[in-house]
Amino acid sequence: MNDKSKAFFLRAQAVLPGGVNSPVRAFRAVGGNPLFIEKTNGSRVYDVDGNEYIDYVLSWGPMILGHNNPAVREAVLDAAQRGLSFGAPNEYEVKLAEKMVELTGCEMVRMVNSGTEAVMSALRLARAFTQRNKIIKFEGCYHGHTDSMLVKAGSGAMTFGQPDSPGVPDAVAADTLVAPYNNLEFVEDLFKNNDVACVIIEPVAANMGVVLPEEGYLNGLRKLCDEYGALLIFDEIITGFRLGKGGAQEYFNVKADIVTYGKIIGGGMPVGAYGGRKEIMSYVSPSGPVYQAGTLSGNPIAMAAGFAQLEQLDSDELYTHLGKMGEKLGAGLDNIAKELGMIACVTQVGSLVCQFFGIDSVKDYETARGADTALYAQYFQKMLASGVYLAPSQFEAMFISLAHSETDIDVTLEKAREALVGIRS
Ligand SMILES: *Cc1c(COP(=O)(O)O)cnc(C)c1O
């Protein structure tokens, strides 16, 4: 039953474009009516019609400790007693920055309010630092909705990027060069033919489903950037504090020059950040010439939430456990598809999991795009009906939290089997 969600969605469509504040939430890729969530706890979300779901969206990643984590909630309530925004320096932002510096290897960070803002600012900084304009991004990687990242490959290997949304100026798109993921030669050619300021990448691509970097790929990008005097930007807005305390930099043992963060570092509050070596970060205003500001940046509530979350994440055992849960879910899903003789593949790293239907391997956007999205939509609807809330698109990740129990995973696998058997019969 989702009568109340339906009623809210009708009201929403009258006053919010498409009824939502971020497109994927509208369920367009899977059909049907988006659920309006009333409350959350641990591994569960509850909709306004009183249905309960095991959640693998986790607010698109931030809720790594589980929903409504008591310590994060307490930190927010405590901070709120002192006022909601100061527009002035406060202790919370210093504590969160110190914690991030301690765990990530960045020497300095600047807090902003979203991942998009972090990326936008990191790109400006890289361009200023190198005094070059061109940026290399990868097809299928998402870096938020700043103009220079809403760009698709032009036709023909060497042509400049084209706007991927109306409203993105051709001139802006032309400064973004788009390469296929996991293809070093392509990037090298781009470097040979252009003055490149920076390469920006999701070190694990998690916005075209989950696509892993091939052995040596990230290191290869590191070397190319060094050779051509460009900066390497890791967009760790998903992988940061997800793959481990030190994120993808630590997991793959590759250092980036600038790293962007979001999602997990806010504990569920709207936060982003970018960081790197002091030499680079000192270019940021007011210590340097690169302008970047924010009325609500370093907001005490958001900083308190982020700090309370990162304090709890400062544990290697926690990530070992999350990795085991990821393996259990990934291997389980893979086995079910194999037993049923379906063409499918599972990608998994730590607590990031994805199952693609209709393809038996994936390495870049082109292979990911071959996935059977109609089958995914059917699967999604069956899972939802049986109490498992997956991302409403094939091209997203499943996120596992510390609150997901072994039983949650077992139940999920049982429901997945039932769903897929139902689809095949
Ligand atoms: C979510 C995401 C962003 C954008 O962050 P917002 O807070 O939604 O603006 C950027 N990069 C990556 C890798 C993301 O997953």
The ligand as a Gaussian input file, in Angstrom:
#p B3LYP/6-31G(d) Opt

LIG

0 1
 C       27.008000      12.719000      -4.997000
 C       28.238000      13.008000      -5.764000
 C       28.600000      14.310000      -6.112000
 C       27.702000      15.489000      -5.903000
 O       27.467000      15.758000      -4.552000
 P       26.170000      16.620000      -4.161000
 O       26.290000      16.776000      -2.682000
 O       24.986000      15.817000      -4.606000
 O       26.280000      17.913000      -4.896000
 C       29.830000      14.508000      -6.733000
 N       30.648000      13.487000      -6.970000
 C       30.341000      12.225000      -6.652000
 C       31.313000      11.118000      -6.926000
 C       29.102000      11.938000      -6.071000
 O       28.769000      10.665000      -5.820000

